[in-house]
């Protein structure tokens, strides 16, 4: 029996208890935030015309760390983001928005 992807997803979701659903949603939110940060760091670096190596040197993190952030593998601290922003001639500003 063939089941389309949406039906399989719904069946899996329906089979979970409330704790499992909450854990899944939290993991999705965390992954989304990491990817947003990855995009932010990549865009500010490219707009400043810097390589990963140069951004790492200027921000005191190193190229491997910049690469990991841009891949979404590492989550930078606010202080690290502040240093990266300064290294690209920008100021970090945090904004909250409704879900």
N, C-alpha and C positions, 0 to 999 in steps of 0.2 A: 504494500500500500504506500503510495507516494503522498507525502504531506508537504505543503508549501511552507516556506520559511516563517511567514507570519503566524500560521497555525501552530507550528512547532514552538515558536516563541511564546505564544499565548498559553499553550499547554504547560510549558516549563514554568512560566510565571504563576499559573494557577496551582501548580503542585507545591509551591513554596509556602512556608508559613510567614507571618508578619516580620519576624526577625530576619529571615533570609532575604525578603524583599527589601527591607531597610538597609541591609548590608550591601546589596547589589546597587541600590540607588546611591548610597554613600560612595561606593567605589567608582561609579560613573561620574559623580560630581568631582571627585578628586582627580580622575583622569582628565576631565574637561578643564579643570583649573590648571593642571600641569601643561596641557597643550596650549592654553591661552598664554601662559607665561613663556612657553617655548616660542610661540609666534611673536610675542612682545620683544623678547631678547633678540631674536633673529632680525626682526624689522628695524629695531633701533641700531643694531650693529651694521646692517647693510646700508641703511640711510646715512649713517656716519661714514661709510666707506672703509670700515675696518674689517680686518680678517679676524677669525676666532682667536688666533694667536695674539694679535694686537689688543683686542678687547680683554683677553685674559691677563695680559701684562698690565694694562692700564688699570684694571679693576682689582688686581691682586688675586686672581683666581686660577689662571692658567688655561691654556687651550683645551685640555681634556674636560675640564669642568664646563666651559662654555659649550662645548659640543654636547655634553650630557644634558645640559639645560635645554638646548635647542632641539634635542631629540625627545624631550619629555621624560628622560630617565632620572633627572635630578630636579628637586624643587628648591630654588634659591630662597634664601632668607630675605626679609625686607632690607636689611643692611646691605646684602650683596647686590640686590636690585638697585639700591640707591647708588652704590659705587659704579655699577655698570652704566646707569643713566648718566652719572657725572662724567664717566669716561667717554661717553658719546655726545657730551655737550648738552645734556638734558637734565631735567629735574624730575624726580619720581613723585607722582601724585596718585594717591589711592582713592578710589571712588566706589561706593557701595551702590548696588542696583537691586531692585526687587527680582525675585525668582520668576 
